[in-house]
Amino acid sequence: EIMVQVWYPAEPTRDSVRSQWMRDIKSAAPAIAEYIDLPSFALNHLKYVKANAFIDAPPIESGELPVLIFSHGWAGFKEQNIFQVEELASHGYVVVGINHTYGAILTVFPDGREIPRSPDALPSGVSQEEYDIASNILVRQWAGDIGFVLDELAALEPNADLGLVAGKLNLGKVGIFGHSTGGGATAEFCATDIRCKAALTMDLWGEPVSDDVISAGLTQPFMLMHSEVWGEARNHERVRTLVDASAGEVLEFTIRGTTHYDFSSLPLLSPLASSIGLKGPIEGDLGLEIINTYSVQFFDQALRGDSTDWDALNAQYPDVLFGVRP
């Protein structure tokens, strides 16, 4: 059992109601705060934060739209990159965010069950070999979640059981994107499932990705965004091998002044973000603008066939260092 959330391009009416940033924030806020070493009450203010999206707003009049699947990082959650999924939805994509049960910080089901993250999925105090086996199982399970969601969308679409987005999904144009462990799941899935037509990873955690995937690479268009300071040498070596083996177009860059969590909404949650290591020195809005701009351009090129002048785009953003890995 997993929970998903769907964002889509809409035309809200005067009666449309703004969504909360995170529907289950009352339960999730203490768990997030504890994970980032803040007092349990430190993020209670987030219950007042609204998203830019509207609940069940009428979708735009359109034909079928490309579909993007988002996979969060370890102890993350489906809304962790809401700035990015909202931006992509506003450009005409249906974006499905997955909460990976037992790996997400908290999963709340409609019947009220609350499933916390299971530390046993990435055990501490074990040998490197045992840890590698556990992390590979985790990434393959998350890749399985991605495939399961696409299976369910395909099964529901012909029966018009998808509510407001019924008839809107072009499941022949599917992109996958993910952060950290979700980046590993993205690589794992896209290397083994032809439904993936484009892959975007942010601080890809390559260590748990299966050896055969690392050695074979990806055949789809593949964009890798890196922060400046995250990841061990072993991770960088596996990412290098994956990139070198990939047969499709590969776009790889580091964003100057970023750390691991700059690829999520976590730096926005508290003014203490920089002091507790959740944020790098890059100006916050600039970091989000770069991530959003390059995400849209990449998927527009890979899934819609639009052309992008990457040199001209890079001239606008000197903090984007192409061909650079931390």
N, C-alpha and C positions, 0 to 999 in steps of 0.2 A: 504494500500500500504506500503510495506517495501522493503528495499534494502538488498541484501545479497552479500557476496563475497565468492568465492570458491578457496581454496588452495588444490593442489593435487600433488602427487609425479610425477616428470617430468624428462625428459631428454633434457635439453635445447641444442639448436644448436648454432653454431657460430653466427647466425643472431638473436638469441633471445635477447629481450630487457628487461633489469632489470626494475622491477616495482618501482614506488615511494612507500615510506612507507604508505602513505595515498593519494589516488587519489584526494580527495577534500580538501587537506590540506590548500590551499589558503583561502578558505572560513571558514574552521573549526579552523585554528590556532588562530584567534582572539577570537573565542568563547571558546576554551579550555583555553587560557591564562586568559581571564576574569573570568572563573569559578574557577581557582586556584589562583586568586588574583595577577596576573601579568599584566603588561601593555599590551595592545592589540597587540603591535608589537613584544612582547618578544619571540614569537615562530615562527616568520616569516622564520627563518633559516631552519625550518623543510621541506620547499618545496624542499630543496636540498638533503634530506635524501633518500637513496635508500633502498629497501627491499632486502632480499636474494632471493626472488622469481622472476621469469621471466613471462612476460605477454604472455598468450596463448602458452606456451611452449608445445611441444609434450609430452603427458603423457607416463609414463613407460609402457612397455609391461607387462601386468598382467591380471589376472582374476579379479573378483569383489573384491572391497576393502571395509573395514569397513568405516562407515560414522560417523563423529562427528559433533555435532552442538554446537556452542559457543554463549553464551548469556552474553553480557557485563553488567556492573553496571550502576546505575543511573547516568545520564549525561556522560556516556561512549560512546563507538563507536565500530564498528565491528573490527577495526584494533587495538584496545587498547592492546591486548595480542598477537601481531604479533610474538613476540619471541617464544611463546608457540605453536601457530597454525602452524608456519613454521616448528618447530621441529617435531610436530606430523605428518605433511604432509611428512616430509623427512623419517619418519618411516613407510610409507605405508598407511596413512589414508587420506581420502577425508574429509576436514574440511570446514564446512560452517559457516561463521560468519554472525550474524544477526544484522542489525541496527534497534533497536526498535523505530519506529517513535514516536515522542513526548516525549520519554524518553531519547533517545540519545542526545548528545550535539548538533548535527546538522545532518539532513538527507538531502542529495542532490539527487534529482531524475534526470534521463537522460534528461528530458526536461528543466532542469535548475531551477526547483522549489527548494527552500531551506526551510526546515521545522525545526525550532529550537525546543529545549526542551520546554515543557509546564510546568511551575511551578505549575499549577493547578492540575497536576497529583499527586503531593505530597504537598498539600496545607500547608502553614504556618499560624499560628494565629488561629487555630481551636482547638476544643477539642480533647482529646486523642481518643475518640470513633470515631469522624469524620475522624481523621487521619488514624486510623486503618482500617476503611472501605475503604478509598481511596487507601491505600497502598496494601490492599488485592486485590482490583480491578486491580491495576497496575500489580501485580505479576501474577494474573490469565490471564490478557491480554497478558503478555509476554509468558506465557506457551502456550497460544493459538497461538502466533506467531510461536513457535517451532513446534507445531502440523501442522500448515498451511504450513510451509516450507517442512516438511516431506510429506504432502499430495501432494504438487506441484512436489516434486522430484519423487514420485511414479507415478504421472500422466504423467510426461514428459518422464520418463525412457523408457517405451515400445515403444514410438514413435521416439526414438533417437533424441529428441529435446534438449538434454543436451549438445550438442556440443562436446567438447573434452573429457568430462567425461561420455559420453553416453556409457552404457554397463559396466561401471566400478563400479557402486554403489551396495554394498551389504546392502540392506535396512532391512535385517534380523539381522544385527549386527550394531546397532546404539547406540552410547554413547552421553551423554549430559554433557556439563561442562559450568560453569558460575561463575562470580565474583559478590559478594555482592548481589544486587537485582537480577542479573542474576543467582546467586546461589539459591536464593529463587524461581525463575522461574524454575530452574532445578529440585528442590525438588518437586514443585507443579506438574510439568509435569510428572516426573518419577513415582510419586505416583498414577497417574491416567491414564497413557497410557502405554500399554504393549509393545509398540515399543521401549521404552527405555530399554536397556539391561545393562547399567552401568551409574552411576551418579558421577560426580566429582564437588565439590564446593570449592570455595576459599573465605574465610571470608563470609560464608553464612549468609545472612540477613534473619533470621527465623521469625522475628516478623510479617511480612505480610502474611506468608504462612498460608493457611486455617487451621482452628483448627482440622478438620477431618484428614487432611494430617499429621499434627504434632502428633496426637494421634495414627494414624495407622502405621506410618513409611513407609520405603521403603522395597521392597523385592529384589531389584537388588543389586549387588555389589556397594558399596557406599564409596567414599573416601572424607574426609573433611580435607582441609588444613586451618589452622588458623594463623593469625598474633598474635603478643604478646599483643597488646594494643587496639584492635578495638572491639567495641560492648558493649552494656549496659548489666546489670545483667539480664534484662528481655529477651534479645536476647539469652544469654547463657543458660538460663533455658529452652527456647523453643527448642533450638538445642539439649540439653541434652535429653529432652523428645522424640524428633524425633529419635535420635540415639538409645535410649533404646527400642523404639518400633519397630525398623527396624529388619526385619527377615533375610536379606541377610548379607553377609560378610561386616563388617564396618571397615574401616581403618581411624583413626583420629589422627592428629598430629598438633602441633604448631611449627612454624619455628622461632627459637630464633633470635632476632634482627630485626624483620620485623614489619612494620606497614601496614595499610590497602592497600595503593597504591603500595606496593612492589609486589603485585600480578597483576600488570599491567605494561605497558611501561612508565607510567607517570614519574617515577623517572629518566628515561633516557632523558627526554625532555629538561632539563635545569640543569646547574651546581648549581642552587639555590635550587634544590629539597630537600635536607636535611634541609636547613634553613627555608623553608616554610612548613615543615611537610609532604612532599610527600614521604619521605624515612626514613627508620629506619637505625640503625647503622650497619646492616649486609653488608658485602662487596657486591657490586652490582652484579658482575658476579656470585658469589656464590649463591645468592638468586635465580637468573634465572636458574642456573644449577640444583638446588634442585627441583624447580617447574617443569622444563622440565623432569628431570630424573624420578621423581615419577609419573608424568602424563603418560609418555610412558609406564613405568612398569605396572601401574594400568590398562590402557586400553589393553595392550598386554595380561595381565592375564585374564581380564574380557571378552574380545571380541575374543581373539585368543586362549585362553586356555593355554598360556605359564605359566610356574611356576616361581615364584619370591621368592628368599630367602630374605625376608624383614629384618631379623636380620643382614645378611651380608651387605645388602645395608645400613642399618642404621649405621653400624659401620664406613662406609665411610663418613657419614654426622652427626657428633655429634650435629649439630645445629637443627636437626630434633628430636623433643620431642614427641614420640608416647604416646597416651593416655592422652595428656595434652590439656586442653581447657583454653583459657585466663580467 
